[in-house]
């Protein structure tokens, strides 16, 4: 899941790294990580963040209504972790797609 990448420009030999900490930052900051990297995909990541936040709020409302207290101890933190993983992988996919479109080579160190 947290696979690091190295992007290399074929002409200028410039290099950009995406490490495991980049996934954590992308999970919590989402679209702002895309702005930091100066890549495309800001608005799709904003839309995903809004959808995931709404889905999480809806799940919590249903879970608090219908689940027992013991299940809530597992369901609520697990739902937050799943949402963060989805956002992180989507943002990293946007970053990889941007570099590939620009002609950069994608390598796994």
PLY file of the C-alpha trace (Angstrom):
ply
format ascii 1.0
element vertex 109
property float x
property float y
property float z
element edge 108
property int vertex1
property int vertex2
end_header
0.00 0.00 0.00
2.66 2.54 0.99
4.92 1.91 -1.96
7.58 4.60 -2.47
8.21 5.98 -5.95
11.01 7.88 -7.64
10.18 10.06 -10.63
13.01 10.84 -13.03
12.89 13.33 -15.87
14.56 11.75 -18.93
16.09 14.98 -20.28
17.08 17.01 -17.25
17.72 14.07 -14.91
15.71 15.83 -12.19
14.34 13.54 -9.54
11.28 13.68 -7.26
10.59 11.21 -4.48
7.34 9.96 -2.97
8.06 8.20 0.30
5.92 6.51 2.92
5.58 9.77 4.81
4.12 11.31 1.65
1.22 8.86 1.92
0.53 9.96 5.49
0.63 13.63 4.52
-1.64 12.95 1.53
-4.09 11.07 3.75
-4.58 14.01 6.09
-4.10 16.96 3.73
-5.38 15.46 0.47
-5.82 18.24 -2.10
-3.27 20.48 -0.40
-0.59 17.85 -0.98
-1.40 18.06 -4.70
-0.96 21.83 -4.56
2.33 21.37 -2.71
3.58 19.01 -5.42
2.32 21.42 -8.12
0.55 18.60 -9.94
-2.85 18.33 -11.59
-5.88 16.73 -10.00
-6.76 19.27 -7.32
-10.51 19.47 -8.03
-11.08 15.70 -8.30
-9.31 15.26 -4.97
-11.46 18.03 -3.41
-14.56 16.26 -4.70
-13.36 12.95 -3.31
-12.62 14.56 0.06
-16.14 16.02 0.21
-17.72 12.69 -0.75
-15.63 10.76 1.77
-16.40 13.24 4.54
-20.11 13.06 3.80
-20.01 9.29 3.63
-18.13 9.09 6.90
-20.61 11.41 8.62
-23.52 9.36 7.26
-21.92 6.11 8.37
-21.31 7.50 11.84
-24.94 8.65 12.10
-26.19 5.19 11.11
-23.66 3.41 13.30
-24.50 5.48 16.37
-28.16 4.71 15.80
-28.04 0.98 15.10
-24.81 -0.54 16.43
-24.07 -1.65 19.96
-21.39 0.05 22.03
-18.92 -2.79 21.56
-19.22 -2.68 17.79
-18.87 1.10 17.82
-15.42 0.74 19.41
-14.25 -1.07 16.27
-16.45 0.38 13.53
-15.83 4.09 14.05
-12.00 4.07 14.18
-11.88 1.52 11.36
-14.07 3.72 9.17
-11.71 6.68 9.68
-8.69 4.54 8.76
-10.41 3.27 5.62
-11.34 6.80 4.52
-7.77 8.01 5.06
-6.38 5.07 3.07
-8.76 5.75 0.18
-7.83 9.43 0.10
-4.12 8.72 0.32
-4.12 6.20 -2.51
-6.24 8.47 -4.73
-3.94 11.46 -4.19
-0.84 9.38 -4.93
-2.53 8.06 -8.07
-3.12 11.66 -9.18
0.54 12.53 -8.54
1.78 9.49 -10.48
-0.59 10.22 -13.37
0.64 13.83 -13.57
4.29 12.86 -13.72
3.62 10.17 -16.33
1.74 12.63 -18.54
4.66 15.03 -18.37
7.01 12.30 -19.61
8.74 11.48 -16.34
9.87 7.91 -15.70
8.33 6.19 -12.69
10.65 3.94 -10.73
10.25 2.00 -7.52
13.43 2.30 -5.43
0 1
1 2
2 3
3 4
4 5
5 6
6 7
7 8
8 9
9 10
10 11
11 12
12 13
13 14
14 15
15 16
16 17
17 18
18 19
19 20
20 21
21 22
22 23
23 24
24 25
25 26
26 27
27 28
28 29
29 30
30 31
31 32
32 33
33 34
34 35
35 36
36 37
37 38
38 39
39 40
40 41
41 42
42 43
43 44
44 45
45 46
46 47
47 48
48 49
49 50
50 51
51 52
52 53
53 54
54 55
55 56
56 57
57 58
58 59
59 60
60 61
61 62
62 63
63 64
64 65
65 66
66 67
67 68
68 69
69 70
70 71
71 72
72 73
73 74
74 75
75 76
76 77
77 78
78 79
79 80
80 81
81 82
82 83
83 84
84 85
85 86
86 87
87 88
88 89
89 90
90 91
91 92
92 93
93 94
94 95
95 96
96 97
97 98
98 99
99 100
100 101
101 102
102 103
103 104
104 105
105 106
106 107
107 108
